[in-house]
């Protein structure tokens, strides 16, 4: 005995099975415990009957068309959306239907001596069929939800959140929701972080996905955003300060937003200048150096901690000289010219540095680490550093 023969044996059982499934669904799911002569009862009866008939027809003949079943399942999903409910009740009804139906199949299979291999195949088919029903109803549900303009905005925001979600959402899920809202999934995207503030924000592009509420407004634009679009950004974003992330594959969109938010914070602090629009592309080194300021502080303690005991003014002069030495690696005269001091002052400062830092000056790895610390420190001081004392020709120890 094969699956077609078992399906044929089930046909006479279907009317009673429909009644049993409906009875258990109405008993266990309060939303469906309504009069059977009303819209709910008619939809429930039609749904159960169509699902069972289509399943066993497809088992008997795999070439059977399932258009009516597909349409009905989508309508059931739409009905749930129009009622203002989630899909939980409908999904539960599908599970109940499978459970009750499988009990009946087991009874029939045992009575006719169906081989265990055939029953196993049928079990796999039942589970796959339930997944199909759930997917179709979900499509109908989303279609109904997306019909109003307000829902369109809500679903586009949800799509944006889905793209930025971590762990990453499956591409199939993103593609389904994008199709629902009529958004073409691009290969590359650019995220923009926006300073919160009063006033509306104009639509930059019909392809933009935006979430402009909350403390960290942001939007996604397909493709690359070149600096030449700066004027359009300023005009659209109501004079708010913004930062444009790097263009990345859509799977890395969350990184683009992270960099944009960091650039926005550094711009607000005056570290990346005072332009209304900041492009991460133009500040990659600064973003890297200040990606983890606490770690830079720890590196500074380990490499330049010997200078911590000096007076602030003296420490500033020494670190300025040290930074110039790291950049130029030139003669005392060349360094003195850069620093506007006497060459003897440079030699004096370098001797103090050699005593304080020891062999680190001869270690390439140590020099690299200390240069990173000095560059990061200068960046952090850029926005608020007060005027320093002018250097003198000679300095007391």
Buried (B, 14 or more C-beta within 10 A) or exposed (E): EEBEEBBEBBEEBBEEBBEBBBEBBBEEBEBBEEEEEEEBBEBBBBBBBBBBBBBBBBBBEEEBEBEEBBEBBBBBBBBBBEEEEEBEBBBBBBBBBBEBBBEBBBEBBEEEEBEEEBBEBBEEBBEEBBEBBBBBBBBBBBBBBBEEEEBBEBBBBBBBEBBBEEEBBEEEEBEBBBEBBEBEBBEBBBBBBBBEEEEEBEEBBEBBBBBEEEEEBBBBBBEBBEEEBBEBBBEBBBEBBBBBBBBBEBBBBBBBBBBBBBBBBBBBBEBBEEBBBBBBBBBEEBBEBBEEEEEBBEBBEEBBEEBEEBEEEBBBBBBBBBBBBBEEEBEBEBBBBBBEBBBEBBEBBBEBBEEBBEEBBEBEEBBEBBBBBBBBBBBBEBBEEEEEEEBEEEBEE
